Amino acid sequence: MQDAQDKFAIMEVVQAWAVARDSGDWERLRATVHPEATMTATWYDGNFDGFIRNAQESWAKGARSMHMLGGTMVTVAGTRAISQTRMTIMARGKAGDVEVDVACTGRFYDFFEKRQGTWRIFERRCIYEKDRMDPVVPGASLKLDPARLGRFPTGYQHLAYMQSQRGTEVNPALPTAQGAILDALLARGAKWLAG
């Protein structure tokens, strides 16, 4: 029974993270993580307080994204857990002069810890599996720079293209659907769970 309660509590945190992040509810977003939590995504790698500050700055400039969640798989080991949640990040921006929507699908890979009876995220990593870019206006012609597009892995190259074009520094070495970077993350998660 405790295992089921723990898994439910973890899934609730995962859901709250997405709703709070996408609605600009920064206080509730902060409540989903431990004080020293870290976050790694295409555009950010560091402590969670810095992630929130950067997200707030983007929000103030009108940037909006949506994090649509799918199924969640949780493995609990005492006061530690790993949660993997299917997700799609949806963002609007520009490719050249053309307004585009980007959809990037993958997984949130979360290291959870239970402290004083409460589960919170200790570390969040994103695994990027595939993405696409579509013009907002049907029939608009997209002309992408092949060199810029080729700088990033296929799992998130369109998202990174859009982000880098607006001046964001994008990490080109994040986990994708397969490969050594993903294998290293999964091995680290298994070792961390084992204590």
C-alpha positions in Angstrom: 0.0 0.0 0.0 2.8 2.4 0.8 4.5 1.8 -2.6 1.2 2.8 -4.3 0.9 5.9 -2.1 4.5 6.9 -2.9 4.0 6.5 -6.6 0.8 8.5 -6.5 2.5 11.3 -4.6 5.3 11.4 -7.1 3.0 11.5 -10.1 1.1 14.4 -8.4 4.3 16.4 -8.2 5.1 15.7 -11.9 1.7 16.9 -12.9 1.9 20.0 -10.7 5.3 20.9 -12.2 3.8 21.1 -15.7 0.7 23.0 -14.8 2.6 25.5 -12.6 5.4 26.0 -15.2 3.0 26.6 -18.1 0.7 28.9 -16.2 3.5 31.0 -14.6 2.7 29.9 -11.0 6.3 30.2 -9.8 5.6 29.6 -6.2 3.8 26.3 -6.9 6.5 25.4 -9.4 9.2 26.0 -6.7 7.2 23.7 -4.3 7.7 20.7 -6.6 11.5 20.6 -6.0 13.9 20.4 -3.0 15.9 23.6 -2.2 19.1 22.4 -3.9 17.3 20.9 -6.9 18.9 21.1 -10.4 17.4 21.2 -13.9 18.9 20.4 -17.3 17.1 21.3 -20.5 18.1 22.5 -24.0 18.4 26.1 -22.7 19.3 25.7 -19.1 21.6 23.7 -16.9 21.9 24.6 -13.2 20.0 25.1 -9.9 16.3 25.3 -10.0 16.1 28.8 -8.6 18.0 30.0 -11.7 15.7 28.0 -13.9 12.7 29.8 -12.4 14.4 33.2 -12.7 15.1 32.6 -16.4 11.6 31.3 -17.0 10.1 34.4 -15.3 12.2 36.6 -17.6 11.1 34.8 -20.7 7.5 34.9 -19.4 7.7 38.7 -19.0 8.8 39.0 -22.6 5.8 37.0 -23.8 7.3 33.6 -24.3 5.0 30.7 -23.7 5.4 26.9 -23.9 3.2 24.0 -23.0 4.4 20.7 -21.5 1.9 18.0 -22.3 2.3 14.9 -20.2 1.6 11.3 -21.0 2.2 8.1 -18.9 4.5 8.0 -15.9 6.6 5.1 -14.7 7.9 5.3 -11.1 10.5 3.1 -9.4 10.7 3.6 -5.6 13.6 2.5 -3.5 13.2 3.6 0.1 13.3 7.4 0.2 14.6 7.6 -3.4 12.7 7.2 -6.7 13.2 7.6 -10.4 10.2 8.8 -12.4 10.0 8.8 -16.2 7.2 10.7 -17.8 6.3 10.9 -21.4 6.1 14.6 -22.5 5.7 16.9 -25.5 7.0 20.4 -25.3 5.1 22.7 -27.6 6.6 26.2 -28.3 6.0 29.0 -30.7 8.7 31.1 -32.3 10.3 32.0 -35.6 12.4 30.3 -38.2 13.7 33.2 -40.2 10.7 35.4 -40.7 8.2 32.6 -40.5 6.2 32.0 -37.3 6.4 28.3 -36.4 5.2 25.8 -33.9 7.7 23.3 -32.6 6.6 20.0 -30.9 9.4 18.1 -29.2 8.6 14.7 -27.7 10.5 12.8 -25.1 10.7 12.0 -21.4 11.2 13.8 -18.1 13.7 11.8 -16.1 13.4 12.8 -12.5 15.4 11.9 -9.4 13.0 12.1 -6.5 13.8 12.2 -2.7 11.3 11.8 0.1 12.2 14.1 3.0 10.1 14.6 6.2 7.4 12.5 4.5 7.2 14.6 1.3 8.4 13.6 -2.2 10.0 16.4 -4.3 12.2 16.5 -7.3 16.0 16.5 -6.6 17.1 16.6 -10.2 15.2 16.8 -13.5 16.8 15.8 -16.9 15.0 15.8 -20.2 15.4 13.0 -22.8 14.6 14.4 -26.3 13.4 11.7 -28.7 12.0 13.5 -31.7 10.7 16.9 -32.8 9.1 18.7 -35.7 8.6 22.3 -36.9 5.5 23.5 -38.7 4.6 27.0 -40.0 1.7 28.6 -38.1 0.2 29.8 -41.3 -0.6 26.8 -43.5 1.4 26.9 -46.8 4.1 29.3 -45.5 7.5 28.3 -46.9 10.2 27.3 -44.4 13.8 27.8 -45.3 16.1 26.3 -42.6 19.8 26.8 -42.5 21.2 23.2 -42.9 24.4 24.1 -41.0 22.5 25.4 -38.0 20.0 22.5 -38.0 22.9 20.0 -38.3 24.6 21.3 -35.1 22.0 19.6 -32.9 20.9 15.9 -32.4 17.8 14.8 -34.3 15.9 14.4 -31.1 15.6 18.1 -30.5 17.2 19.8 -33.6 14.1 21.9 -34.6 13.5 23.1 -31.0 17.2 23.9 -30.7 17.2 25.6 -34.1 14.4 28.0 -33.0 16.0 28.6 -29.6 19.5 29.2 -31.0 18.2 31.6 -33.7 16.8 33.9 -31.0 20.2 33.9 -29.3 19.7 31.2 -26.7 22.8 29.0 -26.1 21.6 25.4 -26.6 23.4 22.4 -25.2 24.2 20.1 -28.1 25.0 17.0 -25.9 21.7 16.0 -24.2 20.1 12.6 -24.0 18.1 11.5 -27.0 16.2 8.3 -27.8 19.4 6.2 -27.8 23.1 6.4 -27.5 25.9 6.8 -24.9 24.5 10.0 -23.3 21.2 8.3 -22.6 22.9 5.1 -21.4 25.0 7.1 -19.0 22.0 8.9 -17.5 20.0 5.6 -17.1 23.1 3.9 -15.4 23.5 6.9 -13.1 19.8 6.7 -12.2 20.1 3.0 -11.4 23.2 3.5 -9.3 21.6 6.4 -7.4 18.5 4.3 -6.7 20.7 1.6 -5.3 22.1 4.1 -2.8 
